[in-house]
Amino acid sequence: MGSSSNENGASSPREKYPYPTEFNVLDFVPKLFSEGNYNNWKLLMQDFIRMRGLIGFIEGTAAEELNGDEAWNRSNNLVRGWILVTLSEDIRPQVLSLESAKDL
């Protein structure tokens, strides 16, 4: 057994927060978010995150534990990174300081 990933590249379903590892977000969201394409970018981004089982991190339903849950932080940072990498160079600096995927 040894591996905690399933055939979809996601962490074990036993984990509270999944952590998919084998995906390049730019393969699924090929156009960077810039002024004028928000609606298309949003739909693609939500679909990508939903397919990975992490939509709660942008909807706010994946609640962080009071003492700081390592699995929550790891998955939040993953979703945050996916969002940041799909932002144009003009937009990214405006939101870089936001720490949660939901805030982005």
N, C-alpha and C positions, 0 to 999 in steps of 0.2 A: 504494500500500500504506500508508504513513504511520502507521497505527494498530497498536498492539500488542494490542488487545483483540479477542476473537472474538465471535461472535454471542451468547454466553452472558454477556458482560460480564466475562469472565475475561481475565487477561493471556495472552500468547502461550504455547503449550505448550512452546516452547523454553526458557522460563525455568525455573530449578531449583525455585522456589517460586512458585505462582500467586498472583495478587493480584486477586480479583474485586472490581469496583468499583460495580456497578449494583444492589446489593441492600440492602433494608432488613430487617434481621434480625427486627424486630418484626412484619413481615408474615408471617413463617414461624413465629415463636415468640411468639404473641400474649399469653401469660400470663407475667408476671414470676415468677422463681423466688422462692418464699417457703416458710416452714415448711409442710409438708404436701403440696407438689406436686412434690417433687424428681424422682420417677421419670418423670412426664410431661414435665417441663421437660428432663430429661436426654435422653430419646429425641428430642424435637423439636430440641434443640440439636445433638446428634450428627448427626442426619439433615441438618440445615441445613449444618453444617460439612463433612460428607462430600460433599454435593452440590457444594460449592465446591472440592473437591479439597484440602482443608486438614486432614483428620482427623489427620494425623501430628503436628500441633502440639498436640493434646490427648492423643494416645496416646504421645507421646514419640519417635516414629520419624522426625520431621523434625529431624535433628541440626544444631545450630548449628555453623558453622565456627569454628575456634579464634580467628581474628583478627576475628571479628564480621562476619558476612555481611549486607550491607545488605538484600538480598532476603529473607533469613530474618527479620531484625528487622522489616521492613515487614509481612510476612505474619503473624508472631507478634503484632505489635501490633494488626493487624486482627482476628484471632481473639480476642485478649484483650478488645478493645473490644466485639466482639459479645457476649461472655459478660457483661462488666460492665454493658452497657446492658439486659440481660435479668434483672438481679438486683433484688430489692426494695430499698427504701431502708434496711430493717433489716439486710440481709445485705451489701450492697455495701461499707460502711465496714470490715467485718471482713476483706475480701480485697483491698482497693484497693492495698495495698503490694506484692502479689505481681507479679513482673515477667514471668512467662511464662504463656502460655495453659495449658500443662500443669499448672502449679502451682495454677491456679484450679480 
